[in-house]
Amino acid sequence: MIRNGIDQIMQNAQLFKGKRIGLITTPTGLTSDFVSTIQVLHEHFNLAAMFSPEHGVRGDQAAGAQIETYVDPATGVPVYSLYRKDSKRISQEMLDQVDMVVYDIQDVGVRYYTFIYTMLYALEDCAKAGKEFVILDRINPLDGVTVEGNVLKPGFESFVGNYPLCVRYGLTVGELATMVNEQKGWNAKLHVVRCEGWERHMQFPETGNTWVHPSLNMPRFETALLYSGTCLFEGTNLSEGRGTTFPFEMIGAPFIDGDKLAKEMNEKKLPGVRFRPVYFQPTTSKFQGELCSGVQLYITDVRVLRPVETGITLLYTIKRGYEKFAYLPPVKENSRPFIDLLCGDKLYREDSIALPEMLEQFREESLTFAKLKQQYHLYHEGDRK
């Protein structure tokens, strides 16, 4: 079993002693024995405050739900929201309550996943306030080697992409924070409590650890792997499988011919994946209560699968085959369409480049990023595919 940063905390106890600690966490903040990071810090140190990202520190908030300040009933510790309507930052008033901010959330290794921006915002806020920032590091479940997809371009920053990362970036959160802290020149007082036993080539099933879903629509490792490509459908009028038992593993709409689409996709012989025609009826989100047809993606080989390229290819196949396909309008007036924010560019929407050339461009960008990120690796052993 691989040990995450929280499992190493008592060996690093001197770092936390005598400090008023603020904790950013979710239900994935657990030791290997399933003891919450909240409980560990509350029992052994001075847990003075908690800061709640999307979904809440106890996982009791829906996706996108605004969170208000409250007192955690189990510990009596105040919980301040980092998912407010007007801000996702730690205010100076909040920081006045603590000497140190600790971050412990399981990431999925994908640029769209919002927890990493909660972390980076907090890191910047702590740097400005002169507060220490500690990351209890966790493995990247998709591995620490493979990089895939394009790099986010300037002008396309949002809470689903606020730093020039590839879609699948191959870093732990500790490594990511180290990279951004240096490149941005924040000079934060950053400490990373490292994982033990993780090798860069390892994907989650190889770690011996138990998957605890990082959010409600991320129920298993396979979901996270496919999500790096199928999340793009959140910017379209197709269901990405929310409201089903296979979110991000089923894509469809009432106007899709699942049999035809599955045949088309299987004929492309994309590596590591097969497509099956399916019918499904979402209980929430897009097409709630309506019968949809589409495809379910089945991973046949996690090592050769290119999930980002798979998702893009599926998107373009549907886009060209169905007149009813559409990208969703901007969520807010005068903002970019959501597909642009997910892409980190306007390429998907503008059709200014053919798919093969676009995928080749993305491969070149990912190779450049892969070389850049290597200087920030904290884990080197087993650095292979």
C-alpha positions, -999 to 999 in steps of 0.1 A, spaced: 0 0 0 12 35 -9 12 60 19 0 95 13 12 127 30 -13 124 59 1 90 68 35 107 73 22 135 95 34 123 129 70 120 115 66 157 106 49 167 138 74 195 146 61 214 115 27 217 131 33 220 168 24 254 183 7 266 152 -30 276 147 -38 254 117 -64 261 90 -73 231 69 -86 228 33 -100 194 28 -128 171 16 -139 136 24 -108 123 5 -87 137 33 -82 103 50 -53 83 64 -48 48 50 -68 36 80 -97 58 70 -92 84 98 -101 118 85 -74 145 83 -99 167 102 -98 143 131 -60 138 131 -53 176 132 -81 182 157 -68 155 181 -30 160 178 -26 197 169 -45 230 171 -70 229 143 -83 265 145 -103 268 112 -114 249 81 -118 262 46 -144 246 24 -139 241 -13 -167 230 -37 -187 201 -22 -179 211 14 -153 197 38 -176 168 47 -188 163 11 -224 173 19 -227 201 -7 -239 196 -43 -217 205 -73 -218 242 -78 -237 249 -46 -227 281 -28 -213 274 7 -218 297 37 -197 300 69 -207 276 96 -194 257 126 -185 221 121 -207 201 146 -181 173 152 -152 195 162 -167 230 170 -142 245 145 -154 273 122 -157 265 85 -151 293 61 -163 290 25 -138 291 -4 -168 286 -28 -186 319 -23 -206 337 -50 -184 367 -49 -150 350 -42 -131 317 -41 -102 332 -21 -91 331 15 -97 366 29 -73 384 52 -99 382 79 -99 344 76 -61 342 75 -59 362 107 -74 331 125 -44 309 116 -6 307 113 -6 279 87 -29 265 60 -28 228 53 -42 213 21 -53 177 18 -75 167 -11 -72 138 -36 -67 152 -71 -76 134 -103 -47 148 -124 -69 167 -149 -68 204 -156 -106 209 -154 -109 196 -119 -114 227 -97 -97 216 -64 -63 225 -78 -73 261 -83 -87 263 -47 -52 251 -37 -33 276 -60 -55 306 -49 -49 297 -13 -12 293 -19 -11 328 -34 -32 343 -6 -9 327 20 22 340 1 9 376 3 0 373 40 33 356 49 15 325 62 30 290 59 13 266 34 16 228 38 5 203 13 -1 167 25 7 153 -9 -13 126 -26 -5 104 -56 -17 114 -91 -41 85 -98 -36 87 -136 3 84 -131 30 109 -129 45 103 -164 18 106 -190 10 141 -203 -18 146 -228 -37 175 -244 -31 211 -252 -18 238 -229 -43 264 -217 -37 297 -235 -37 333 -221 -72 349 -220 -89 315 -214 -84 314 -176 -113 304 -154 -120 281 -124 -118 251 -147 -84 262 -160 -64 289 -144 -28 280 -152 -10 269 -184 -13 232 -178 -19 203 -202 -53 186 -197 -36 155 -182 -5 170 -165 13 141 -147 21 159 -114 10 154 -78 -5 185 -62 27 190 -42 47 191 -74 21 213 -91 22 238 -62 60 238 -62 61 245 -99 35 274 -98 51 289 -67 85 292 -84 72 302 -119 49 328 -105 75 341 -81 51 340 -51 79 329 -27 53 312 -5 65 294 26 56 261 10 62 227 26 52 194 10 48 163 31 56 136 6 40 103 -3 59 71 5 64 43 -20 48 58 -50 66 54 -83 58 78 -112 45 51 -136 19 39 -111 -17 44 -117 -42 41 -89 -50 4 -92 -13 -4 -87 -11 14 -54 -31 -10 -33 -51 19 -19 -89 21 -18 -106 46 -41 -126 72 -22 -146 92 -48 -132 128 -49 -167 141 -59 -200 124 -65 -195 121 -102 -161 105 -99 -171 71 -84 -141 50 -97 -106 52 -112 -119 44 -147 -142 74 -145 -113 97 -137 -93 84 -166 -121 89 -191 -131 122 -176 -100 138 -190 -116 135 -224 -153 132 -219 -156 162 -196 -155 182 -228 -192 172 -233 -201 195 -204 -197 223 -229 -222 208 -253 -259 199 -255 -251 162 -250 -254 145 -216 -220 135 -202 -237 109 -181 -245 130 -150 -275 116 -133 -266 80 -142 -244 53 -125 -217 59 -151 -210 97 -153 -184 106 -179 -184 70 -191 -217 74 -211 -223 101 -237 -256 107 -255 -287 126 -262 -323 120 -275 -311 128 -310 -281 104 -311 -282 70 -329 -262 49 -304 -258 19 -327 -245 41 -356 -222 61 -333 -207 30 -316 -200 14 -350 -183 46 -363 -161 49 -332 -151 13 -331 -141 15 -368 -115 41 -358 -97 15 -337 -87 40 -311 -61 24 -287 -73 10 -254 -110 16 -257 -142 1 -271 -177 16 -276 -211 0 -269 -244 15 -279 -265 24 -248 -298 39 -238 -300 58 -205 -323 82 -187 -306 108 -165 -322 114 -131 -305 149 -129 -288 174 -151 -292 175 -189 -322 156 -203 -334 147 -168 -361 121 -172 -357 118 -210 -345 87 -228 -311 93 -244 -292 71 -268 -254 71 -271 -223 52 -263 -206 38 -233 -168 38 -233 -150 7 -221 -113 8 -213 -95 -23 -226 -59 -12 -218 -52 17 -194 -16 20 -206 -23 26 -243 -56 45 -239 -53 82 -248 -84 95 -231 -81 132 -241 -77 123 -278 -105 98 -274 -128 124 -260 -119 149 -287 -124 124 -315 -158 114 -301 -168 151 -299 -158 158 -335 -175 126 -348 -208 137 -332 -204 173 -342 -200 164 -378 -227 137 -378 -256 155 -361 -272 188 -370 -287 191 -336 -253 191 -319 -245 225 -303 -221 241 -280 -237 257 -250 -238 295 -247 -217 313 -221 -229 308 -186 -224 345 -179 -230 375 -201 -198 387 -219 -179 355 -209 -166 328 -231 -186 296 -240 -179 269 -216 -163 247 -243 -136 274 -247 -129 274 -210 -126 236 -210 -104 236 -241 -83 266 -229 -86 278 -265 -112 284 -292 -101 256 -315 -130 233 -309 -156 259 -316 -139 277 -345 -129 247 -367 -98 266 -379 -77 234 -380 -85 198 -391 -87 172 -364 -55 153 -373 -34 185 -374 -50 197 -341 -42 164 -323 -6 166 -336 -3 201 -323 -16 190 -289 10 162 -289 37 187 -295 24 210 -267 23 180 -243 58 170 -251 71 205 -243 51 206 -211 64 171 -201 100 184 -204 92 215 -184 75 197 -155 104 173 -149 124 198 -130 97 199 -104 94 162 -98 96 152 -61 93 115 -70 118 100 -94 121 63 -87 104 41 -114 100 71 -137 89 50 -167 57 40 -185 
